[in-house]
Structure formats: structure tokens, C-alpha cells
Amino acid sequence: MWDRLITDCHVATMVPQPGNPLGLFPNAAIGIDGGKIVRVGKRTELAGFRYKEVVALGGAWVTPGLIDCHTHLVFGGTRAKEHAMRRAGATYEEIAKAGGGIMSTVGMTAATGTDELRSASRRRLEALMAGGVTTVEVKSGYGLDTAAEIRLLNAARAIGRDLPVRIVPTLLAAHALPPGAKEGPERDAYLKMIVEEMIPAVAKAGLATSVDAFCETIAFTPKEVDRVFTAARANGLPVRIHAEQLSNQKGAELAAQYKALSADHLEYLDAAGAKAMAAAGMVAVLLPGAYYTLQETKKPPVQLLRDHGVPMAIATDCNPGTSPLLNPQLAMNMACTLFGLTPEEAIQGMTVNAARALGLAHDIGTVAAGKTADLCAWRIDDIAELGYWVGMPGPERRFFAGQDG
């Protein structure tokens, strides 16, 4: 006997079929038992099975729960002043060199008590959940020493502990260089701390599921990122990369050598990088919120990614400085209107491809037998509406591991 039968619905399974890239299944039902999907089929076929409870959705569209695969959700304070500076014409690099940017958040985060830090981060998490997100990746990176980075990873785990959501913590110690460590021996000492102290400590404690690095002229060089990735692999952690956001540092090609899960941003990606990503089975994570906030003009090469068959994910990149975005539907709409994705690609970008970017496609991202029953029910007439409405409210109903949440 199943726990639940969800019926009277249409399902976007995200399992592609010939001529049906989203695996659309009208007039469907979903059997759930033990938090897992046990069967997806026609409503008339599944009605004959035994179940403890029936949930009739009145013709709603059901999708996998949304997956936000790139966020910096745990931080103290805001950077609203930088918003004003940017509106006055300051660039990303100018703000960073003036003492703003990531380092200002590092300082505010250090000055924020643990309870307040968790409370503020939880409110941001709940906003994403209200938009239909059931899985959220959360990066560290606002600590820049071992104890502070571990504090952030612990906070990330804590904010989702009693909520119906899955937190995927990522170590991003190679996010920025601390003051006084921009060059020379101090710079090498910080990198050595990441490689020999932070990564082993985090891996041993099981606090992160991957290691990320920011490869850019204002952050870490490819040679330095290579050292970080070597240490990550030696400690059993897969890698991801912030790459080609402001310039082409060949970060995507470097990450491909390590079979990275994803490369994120990618505005300056070239054909060699796209080819390397495809060969390595990587996902391109597009972040339209940062593009919008920074008023960039260089778009990620979407057609190049299509041509090479690189799956595209979409994420909010929620962070205090360059993407204070808390609405996953708006991220999908931005991906369509700013980057030229189709509505179908946008929906794939926050479901099946986002699951791939986190290495979780075996468990979430599609509505299929054996997968965890993370689902959203949307009161819409056409599945394309998820990439059409500008900041639409969240789903009518949200399920996490088969239970309402």
C-alpha cells in the first residue's frame, strides 16, 4: 500500500521523450511511498492501486521541486551602499579595490553573532522555499580562515535542519584574498592554509559536499585554483568553479581536467572551454541575477553551449553584493529574457540540470520512479508560464520527500 497518490494533475517529468523534451505527461498521477516516487502514469491506470491518502490537485501542473544550485546564502549585513555606488557608475573591480565587495561582507559576517547570522540566513532560505525550491546549494567564502569558514558551513547546515529542504554545503575558501594577502608570501600563506588546513579539516568533518574556487583577475589565478582542486581531489571532494565571469582565464578548461561538476557564470567562455566542458560532462550554471545587477553587456555564449551539448542550469546566485535575488521564478524569466533561453531550457535549468550540477541527478531533478518525491504543483495552464511571468508567486503546493512542506 502506497503512502500517497497524487492525482488530477499534469506532470512535467523532465525525462525527455522523442518530440517531448520536458517529458510532459497530461492527465497523470504519481504514486509515493516512503518519500520516494514509485510510479508515474495515467490517472486512470494508477487509480486501481491501494494507497493511504489521495491528493487531488485540480488540474495543476506538477514539476520536480526547484533546485537552486548556486547561492551564497549565509552572510551578515547587506551591501545596499554598493548598490548606490554601482548606480553612480562604479564598476565591480572599482568597488572591490575601494574596500567594498566580498571583503566588506567578510567583515560584517565576522561581526554578526551566530544566532543572528542563522536567523537572517534562514529568512532568505524561506523566501527561496516559498518560490518552490526544495534543494539549495550554500557556499561558504565570507570567513577566509579555517574557523570562520567552518562556522559558515555549520550555519548553512543549521538553517535547514528543521525545514523541509535539502541543503548542499560547498567550501568556497578560495573566494577572495584577505587584507594583507594580496601578493607575496602572505598570499601564498593563505593559499597554503586552504590547501593544507581548511580542505582537510572540512573533508574530515563531512561539512561540505564539494570545493569551489573563484578564478578571476581580482581573485585567484588558474595556477592557484589548480592547487586548490588538487587538494580537494586528494581529500575526496569534487570541485566546481566560478569561471569566465569578467575575463577569460581558461578556468572552465582547468576545471574540466578535474571532471568538475560545473563551471558557473561563463560570460567570457570560448569554444575551447565549451568543448572541454562537454568532454568532461560538466554543467554550465548561468547566473542572470549577477548579470542584471552588474549591468553587464557580455552575455554567456548560450548558443555555443547548445552547439557543444553542455547542459545549462540556472541559479539565483543569491548574495549580498552582486545578486540579491530571492525569487527562483524571476531567475528563470531573466534567463529567458536576458540570455535567450527557451522556457523549456529555463525549467530544465532549475530542475534536472541543476541536479546534475550538484551531482544529485541520481536522486532529484526528475519525476520518475525511484527518485525522491520533491515536487511542486503550479496553478498554471501552460508549463511555459514558469519562464514567462516576471516574479510570479511560488507554487500552490510544495512537497518535500512526499510530504507537504
Secondary structure, 3 states (H helix, E strand, C coil): CEEEEEEEEEEECCCCECCECCCEEEEEEEEEECCEEEEEEEHHHHCCCCEEEEEEEEEEEEEECEEECCCCCCCCCCCHHHHHHHHCCCCHHHHHHCCCCHHHHHHHHHCCCHHHHHHHHHHHHHHHHHCCEEEEEEECCCCCCHHHHHHHHHHHHHHCCCCCCEEEEEEEEECCCCCCCCCHHHHHHHHHHHHHHHHHHHHHHCCCCEEEEEECCCCECHHHHHHHHHHHHHCCCCEEEEECCCCCCCHHHHHHHCCCCEEEECCCCCHHHHHHHHHHCCEEEECHHHHHHCCCCCCCCHHHHHHHCCCEEECCCCECCCECCCCHHHHHHHHHHHHCCCHHHHHHHCCHHHHHHCCCCCCCCCCCCCCECCEEEECCCCHHHHHCCCCCCCCCEEEECCEEC
